[in-house]
């Protein structure tokens, strides 16, 4: 199973090979050292944009949208917002309100 790192594939328990000659490729190689064939490049599939979802929101959908974008549970994102709002005496709550207007709704 590949792990995406900066646009290149890093393989665990499996080695990348040249599609033309079958020789093993050096990690992050752009070309095969043996035949000159371009090495297959794996592009990240992560094209999530930060949006506020229409479902699953409590106040403005900022925490729900950020949790979807960053891949963490929405409960922990909401806890983080509350703790930071208390710790900064409400400044993060003001930031939340600004983000309600700055982050677009999903389509």
C-alpha positions in Angstrom: 0.0 0.0 0.0 1.5 3.4 -1.0 2.0 6.3 1.4 1.9 9.7 -0.4 4.8 12.0 0.6 5.4 15.2 -1.3 3.9 13.8 -4.5 6.0 10.6 -4.6 5.2 7.1 -3.6 7.0 5.5 -0.8 6.3 1.8 -0.7 6.2 -0.3 2.4 6.9 -4.0 1.9 6.9 -3.5 -1.8 9.5 -1.9 -4.1 8.8 0.4 -7.1 10.0 -1.0 -10.4 10.5 0.5 -13.8 7.5 -0.1 -16.1 9.8 -0.7 -19.1 12.7 -2.8 -17.9 11.4 -4.0 -14.5 14.5 -3.0 -12.6 14.1 -1.6 -9.0 13.9 2.2 -8.8 15.6 4.3 -6.3 13.1 6.1 -4.0 12.1 9.6 -5.4 13.7 8.7 -8.8 12.5 10.7 -11.8 14.0 8.3 -14.4 15.1 4.7 -14.4 18.9 4.6 -14.1 19.1 1.6 -16.4 16.8 2.4 -19.4 16.0 6.1 -18.9 12.3 5.5 -18.8 10.4 8.1 -16.8 9.5 6.8 -13.3 5.8 6.6 -12.5 4.8 9.5 -10.2 2.0 9.2 -7.8 0.1 12.5 -7.3 -1.6 13.1 -4.0 -5.3 12.5 -4.1 -6.0 15.0 -1.4 -7.8 17.8 -3.1 -10.1 18.7 -0.3 -10.8 22.4 0.0 -11.8 24.0 3.3 -15.6 24.5 3.1 -18.4 24.6 5.7 -20.7 21.6 5.2 -24.4 22.1 5.0 -25.0 19.1 7.3 -23.4 18.3 10.6 -22.9 21.8 11.8 -23.7 23.1 15.2 -23.1 26.9 15.0 -21.5 27.9 11.7 -19.9 24.7 10.4 -16.3 25.9 10.8 -15.3 23.1 13.1 -17.1 20.5 11.0 -15.4 21.8 7.8 -12.0 21.9 9.4 -12.3 18.4 10.8 -13.2 17.1 7.3 -10.3 18.9 5.7 -7.7 17.9 8.3 -9.1 14.4 8.8 -9.7 14.5 12.6 -12.9 13.7 14.5 -15.3 16.7 14.7 -15.6 16.2 18.4 -11.9 16.9 19.0 -12.0 19.9 16.7 -15.0 21.4 18.6 -13.2 20.7 22.0 -10.1 22.4 20.6 -12.2 25.5 19.6 -13.8 25.7 23.1 -10.5 25.2 25.0 -8.8 27.8 22.8 -11.7 30.2 23.2 -11.5 29.9 27.0 -7.7 30.2 27.1 -7.6 33.3 24.9 -10.5 35.0 26.7 -12.8 34.9 23.7 -10.3 36.0 20.9 -10.6 32.6 19.2 -14.4 32.8 19.4 -14.1 36.1 17.4 -11.9 34.3 14.9 -14.6 31.6 14.7 -17.2 34.2 13.7 -14.8 35.7 11.1 -14.2 32.3 9.7 -18.0 31.7 9.4 -18.0 34.5 6.8 -14.6 33.8 5.2 -15.0 30.0 4.6 -17.4 29.3 1.8 -20.3 26.8 2.1 -20.0 23.5 0.3 -22.0 23.2 -2.9 
